[in-house]
């Protein structure tokens, strides 16, 4: 593991990391002890003072070099990511390693205005804005000067998700370091090897000792230690709502800052005037993109009755055409899910859907493959809003379809959820699409697209999370606002 700038042996041994496509061992991951996790947090605390006082340009240079190193190693890094996650070659190269390099590059180019606190950047110093205020107290008035500045939070524990072991940690580490924080990264236990490769890249890029630390393991104790350490000021977590709630409870006891990107059950409203080809292609990404293991997937489809049958028919045909199999095969569109246990979980939801009365239009059976943790793209039609398959996050290549009659009912059904991460609207009436989008209780809404703008704020309403990141919003998320006041 990477602790205090050194590579250290784990006190709790190693465990096998399994390729979900071949079921073979990819490598051996370290299992930290609680004391080692706390040692990593202490190293980050010791490094925080010098790093936070380092000129922003010097921090940016480290991030830029890391971006170059990751980009140069794209192919071998992607091969490792593919072996750990089961991602297709295109996803591993473009959306995992490629996006990670882009995120380090993005936060190596932080502009002064991105540090600013409205209304403007103070000429006297980067990241501040000053005001002359008339303060009234004890019977007299005086003109007071005030400066608002951004300060780093401190030591940030970054707990990352298994569906993207490159882009997800990069999206936490890069903005946190750019703002002057130090980090302790706890990777997902299913695919941690890529995160250690990222640590090697940062080490080669010249990150000072203790600024980046990586410790991991399968034990719950490892994550708990990374959260409850008294040296930690903030926890940035991507994962399930249940785990996020537990982390929130621990953080609340010591008032640690939180950034939580949790579960999703994205509603996709398809109106009668929609371009059904576009809607089918967008919804169909649930089957192919990470094999549905993504919180932003449009898994909960709500279709206006006039086009309900046509959409179900087209989605069925779309899913049936997708090749399921070896993710290293260029023709493969749908790879495996992360583990045998997760495959069983997804399959249990499909069986639950049958029992609840949903019609399994396509899929629902395990693909006829000799090995690997595969789930066939599955479409559940004629679903009711009260079904568990409609309400709960399945996190696999499974889509539910429910009809609605008019705009008001569609909005009500979309908002009838514990989640609120990203919803989608398909309609040829742009005015209606944006009107509906503004009424949806979700952190983001895609209008006639499932694409994302990576500068736009990302995060959820309700149980889908706390806070926002991406773009400048990530810089703000990893900072505190300080005011300095003086007599004018």
CORDAUR-V316241 format. One record per pair of residues at least 24 apart in sequence whose ideal C-beta (glycine too) atoms are under 7 Angstrom apart, sorted by the first residue. I is the first residue (numbers start at 0). GAP is how many residues later the second one is. D is the distance in Angstrom with one decimal. If there is no record, write none. Layout:
I_GAP_D + I_GAP_D
This chain:
0_29_5.0 + 0_31_6.1 + 0_35_6.9 + 0_213_6.0 + 0_214_4.9 + 0_215_6.9 + 1_194_6.8 + 1_197_4.3 + 1_210_6.9 + 1_211_5.9 + 1_212_4.4 + 2_33_6.7 + 2_36_5.9 + 2_37_4.6 + 2_40_5.8 + 2_210_5.3 + 2_212_6.5 + 3_39_3.6 + 3_205_5.7 + 3_206_4.9 + 3_209_6.8 + 4_204_2.8 + 4_205_5.9 + 9_26_7.0 + 10_25_5.7 + 11_205_6.4 + 14_203_5.8 + 16_67_6.0 + 16_174_6.6 + 16_176_5.8 + 18_64_4.9 + 19_66_3.9 + 19_316_4.2 + 19_317_6.6 + 19_318_5.5 + 19_319_6.3 + 19_352_6.4 + 19_353_4.7 + 20_65_4.9 + 20_305_6.0 + 20_306_5.5 + 20_314_6.3 + 20_315_5.1 + 20_351_4.6 + 21_349_6.1 + 21_350_6.5 + 22_348_5.1 + 22_349_6.5 + 25_57_4.5 + 25_58_5.7 + 25_167_6.7 + 26_166_5.3 + 28_163_4.9 + 28_164_6.2 + 28_187_6.4 + 29_186_6.4 + 29_187_6.9 + 30_186_3.9 + 30_187_6.6 + 30_188_6.6 + 31_183_4.4 + 31_184_6.3 + 31_185_4.9 + 31_190_5.2 + 33_187_5.5 + 33_191_4.5 + 35_179_6.0 + 36_178_5.1 + 36_185_5.8 + 36_188_3.8 + 36_189_5.2 + 37_187_5.9 + 37_191_5.3 + 39_144_4.9 + 39_173_3.9 + 39_175_4.8 + 40_114_6.3 + 40_143_5.3 + 40_185_7.0 + 40_188_3.9 + 40_190_4.0 + 40_191_5.5 + 41_189_5.4 + 42_167_4.0 + 42_170_5.7 + 43_111_4.4 + 43_138_4.1 + 43_139_6.5 + 43_140_5.2 + 43_166_5.8 + 43_169_5.6 + 43_187_6.7 + 44_110_5.4 + 44_186_4.1 + 45_164_5.6 + 46_135_5.0 + 46_161_6.2 + 46_162_6.4 + 46_163_3.1 + 46_164_4.9 + 47_106_5.8 + 47_107_5.9 + 47_134_4.7 + 49_158_6.9 + 50_129_6.2 + 50_131_5.6 + 50_157_6.2 + 50_160_5.0 + 51_100_5.0 + 51_128_3.9 + 55_54_6.7 + 55_70_7.0 + 58_118_6.0 + 58_119_5.9 + 58_121_6.8 + 59_48_4.6 + 59_50_6.4 + 59_118_6.8 + 61_143_5.2 + 61_144_5.4 + 61_145_5.4 + 62_41_5.0 + 62_44_5.5 + 62_45_3.9 + 62_111_5.8 + 62_114_6.4 + 62_115_6.4 + 63_41_6.8 + 63_44_3.8 + 64_140_3.8 + 64_141_6.3 + 65_38_4.8 + 65_135_5.3 + 65_136_5.2 + 65_139_4.0 + 66_34_5.0 + 66_37_3.8 + 66_38_4.1 + 66_41_6.2 + 68_132_4.4 + 68_135_5.5 + 68_136_5.9 + 69_27_6.5 + 69_30_5.8 + 69_31_4.3 + 69_34_6.5 + 69_131_5.3 + 70_30_4.4 + 73_24_6.7 + 76_117_6.9 + 76_120_5.9 + 79_113_6.0 + 79_114_5.6 + 79_117_6.4 + 80_84_6.1 + 80_85_5.8 + 80_113_5.0 + 81_245_6.0 + 81_246_6.8 + 83_81_6.4 + 83_107_3.5 + 83_109_5.8 + 83_110_6.0 + 84_80_6.6 + 84_106_5.2 + 84_253_6.7 + 85_241_5.5 + 85_249_4.5 + 85_250_4.1 + 85_252_6.7 + 86_203_6.8 + 86_240_6.0 + 86_248_6.1 + 87_239_4.6 + 87_244_5.6 + 87_247_5.4 + 88_238_6.8 + 88_239_6.4 + 88_241_6.8 + 90_199_6.8 + 94_72_6.6 + 95_68_5.5 + 95_70_4.2 + 95_71_5.8 + 96_69_5.0 + 98_67_7.0 + 98_68_3.9 + 99_66_3.8 + 99_67_5.1 + 99_70_3.8 + 102_64_6.6 + 102_67_4.2 + 102_68_5.3 + 102_71_5.0 + 103_66_5.9 + 103_70_4.9 + 106_67_4.0 + 106_68_5.1 + 106_71_4.2 + 109_68_5.4 + 109_365_6.6 + 113_358_4.5 + 113_361_5.7 + 114_35_5.6 + 116_31_4.4 + 116_33_6.8 + 116_364_6.5 + 121_25_6.3 + 131_356_5.8 + 141_345_6.3 + 141_346_7.0 + 142_345_3.6 + 143_341_5.8 + 143_343_6.2 + 143_344_5.6 + 144_340_6.9 + 144_341_4.9 + 144_343_5.0 + 145_337_5.9 + 145_339_4.8 + 146_336_7.0 + 146_337_4.4 + 147_333_6.1 + 147_335_5.2 + 148_333_5.2 + 148_335_6.8 + 149_329_4.3 + 149_331_6.2 + 150_328_6.4 + 150_329_4.9 + 150_331_5.0 + 151_27_4.9 + 151_28_3.6 + 151_29_4.5 + 151_326_7.0 + 151_327_6.2 + 152_28_5.7 + 152_80_5.1 + 152_81_4.6 + 152_104_5.5 + 152_325_5.9 + 152_326_6.4 + 152_327_5.6 + 153_27_6.4 + 153_79_3.3 + 153_80_6.7 + 154_27_5.5 + 154_29_6.7 + 154_76_5.5 + 154_77_5.1 + 154_78_5.2 + 155_25_4.9 + 155_27_5.0 + 155_77_6.9 + 155_78_4.6 + 155_80_5.8 + 155_322_6.5 + 156_27_5.0 + 156_29_6.6 + 156_69_4.6 + 156_70_6.1 + 156_75_5.0 + 156_78_4.8 + 157_25_5.4 + 157_27_4.7 + 157_78_4.9 + 158_27_4.8 + 158_64_6.2 + 158_67_6.7 + 158_76_6.9 + 158_78_4.6 + 158_80_6.8 + 159_25_6.8 + 159_27_5.3 + 159_28_5.8 + 159_35_6.8 + 159_78_6.0 + 160_27_5.8 + 160_77_4.3 + 160_78_5.4 + 161_26_3.7 + 161_28_4.3 + 161_29_5.4 + 161_176_5.6 + 162_127_5.1 + 162_130_4.6 + 162_131_5.8 + 164_26_4.6 + 164_29_4.0 + 164_30_5.7 + 165_28_5.6 + 165_32_6.9 + 167_70_5.6 + 168_26_5.5 + 168_29_6.3 + 170_298_6.6 + 170_303_7.0 + 171_64_4.9 + 172_39_6.7 + 174_299_3.7 + 174_300_5.3 + 174_303_5.4 + 175_302_4.5 + 176_34_6.8 + 177_297_6.5 + 178_296_5.7 + 178_299_4.6 + 178_300_5.0 + 180_297_5.5 + 181_28_6.5 + 181_29_4.9 + 182_29_5.6 + 182_30_6.9 + 183_29_4.7 + 183_31_6.7 + 183_42_5.8 + 184_28_6.8 + 184_29_4.7 + 185_29_6.2 + 185_30_5.8 + 185_36_6.4 + 185_37_5.7 + 185_40_4.6 + 186_27_6.8 + 186_29_4.9 + 188_27_6.6 + 188_28_6.6 + 188_29_4.3 + 189_148_5.2 + 189_149_6.3 + 191_24_4.5 + 226_24_6.8 + 231_24_6.4 + 232_24_6.4 + 240_222_4.8 + 257_208_5.4 + 257_209_6.8 + 258_207_6.9 + 258_208_4.3 + 258_210_6.3 + 258_218_5.1 + 259_205_4.4 + 259_206_4.3 + 259_207_6.5 + 260_198_6.2 + 260_204_4.9 + 261_198_6.5 + 261_201_6.3 + 261_202_5.3 + 261_203_4.5 + 262_32_5.7 + 262_130_4.5 + 262_156_5.8 + 262_200_6.8 + 262_201_6.2 + 263_31_3.8 + 263_32_6.0 + 263_129_6.5 + 263_155_5.2 + 263_157_3.4 + 263_158_6.4 + 263_196_6.7 + 263_200_5.5 + 264_34_6.1 + 264_35_5.3 + 264_128_5.3 + 264_152_5.6 + 264_154_4.5 + 265_30_6.2 + 265_31_6.1 + 265_32_4.8 + 265_33_6.1 + 265_34_6.3 + 265_155_6.3 + 265_156_5.1 + 265_157_5.6 + 265_158_6.4 + 266_33_4.9 + 266_35_5.7 + 266_147_3.8 + 266_150_6.9 + 266_156_4.6 + 267_30_3.7 + 267_32_6.8 + 267_33_4.8 + 267_34_6.7 + 267_156_4.3 + 268_33_5.0 + 268_141_4.9 + 268_145_5.8 + 268_155_6.9 + 268_156_5.0 + 268_157_6.9 + 268_167_6.5 + 269_31_6.6 + 269_32_7.0 + 269_33_4.7 + 269_34_6.6 + 269_37_6.8 + 269_41_5.9 + 269_156_4.7 + 270_33_5.1 + 270_155_6.5 + 270_156_4.1 + 271_32_4.5 + 271_34_4.0 + 271_35_5.2 + 272_154_5.8 + 272_155_4.2 + 272_156_5.9 + 273_152_3.8 + 273_153_5.4 + 273_154_6.4 + 274_151_6.9 + 274_153_6.6 + 275_31_6.4 + 275_34_6.2 + 275_35_5.9 + 275_38_5.9 + 277_148_6.5 + 277_170_6.0 + 278_32_6.8 + 278_147_4.3 + 279_31_7.0 + 279_34_4.7 + 279_35_5.6 + 279_38_5.2 + 281_142_6.7 + 281_167_6.6 + 281_168_4.2 + 282_32_6.4 + 282_116_6.2 + 283_31_6.9 + 283_34_4.8 + 283_35_6.9 + 284_165_5.5 + 285_111_6.3 + 285_113_5.2 + 286_32_5.6 + 286_35_5.7 + 286_47_6.0 + 286_90_3.7 + 286_110_4.4 + 287_34_6.1 + 287_45_4.8 + 287_46_5.5 + 290_43_5.7 + 290_44_5.6 + 290_45_6.6 + 290_46_5.3 + 290_84_6.8 + 290_105_6.6 + 290_106_5.1 + 291_103_6.6 + 291_104_4.5 + 291_105_3.9 + 291_106_6.3 + 292_44_6.1 + 292_45_6.5 + 292_102_5.3 + 292_103_6.6 + 294_126_5.7 + 295_125_6.2 + 295_126_4.7 + 297_126_4.9 + 297_152_6.2 + 298_95_6.7 + 298_99_6.8 + 298_100_5.7 + 298_101_6.7 + 299_90_6.0 + 299_100_5.7 + 300_98_5.9 + 300_99_6.6 + 300_100_4.6 + 301_100_5.4 + 301_102_5.3 + 301_108_5.5 + 301_111_5.3 + 301_112_6.1 + 302_98_6.1 + 302_100_5.7 + 303_100_6.1 + 303_106_6.9 + 304_98_5.0 + 304_100_5.9 + 307_95_4.7 + 311_49_6.3 + 311_69_5.0 + 311_89_5.8 + 314_64_5.6 + 314_84_6.9 + 315_45_5.0 + 315_46_4.9 + 315_63_5.8 + 318_43_5.0 + 318_44_6.5 + 318_58_4.0 + 318_60_5.7 + 319_42_5.6 + 321_55_5.5 + 323_43_4.9 + 323_50_5.8 + 323_52_6.1 + 324_44_6.4 + 333_43_6.0 + 333_63_6.2 + 335_36_4.7 + 335_37_4.4 + 335_38_4.9 + 336_36_5.3 + 336_38_5.6 + 336_59_5.8 + 338_34_6.0 + 339_33_5.3 + 342_30_4.4 + 342_32_5.8 + 345_29_5.1 + 345_48_6.0 + 345_50_3.5 + 345_52_6.5 + 346_28_6.8 + 348_40_5.6 + 348_45_4.7 + 348_49_6.5 + 349_28_5.6 + 349_48_6.3 + 351_36_5.9 + 351_37_6.0 + 352_27_4.7 + 352_34_6.8 + 352_36_4.0 + 355_31_4.5 + 355_32_6.7 + 355_33_6.5 + 357_24_6.2 + 357_25_4.9 + 357_29_6.4 + 357_31_6.2 + 357_42_6.9 + 384_28_5.6 + 384_31_5.8 + 390_26_6.8 + 406_29_6.6 + 410_25_6.1 + 410_28_5.4 + 410_29_6.7 + 413_26_5.7 + 414_25_6.5 + 414_26_4.9 + 417_44_6.1 + 417_45_4.8 + 418_41_6.9 + 418_43_6.2 + 418_44_5.7 + 418_45_4.7 + 419_40_5.3 + 419_41_3.1 + 419_42_4.4 + 419_44_5.0 + 420_39_4.0 + 420_43_3.9 + 421_24_6.6 + 423_26_6.4
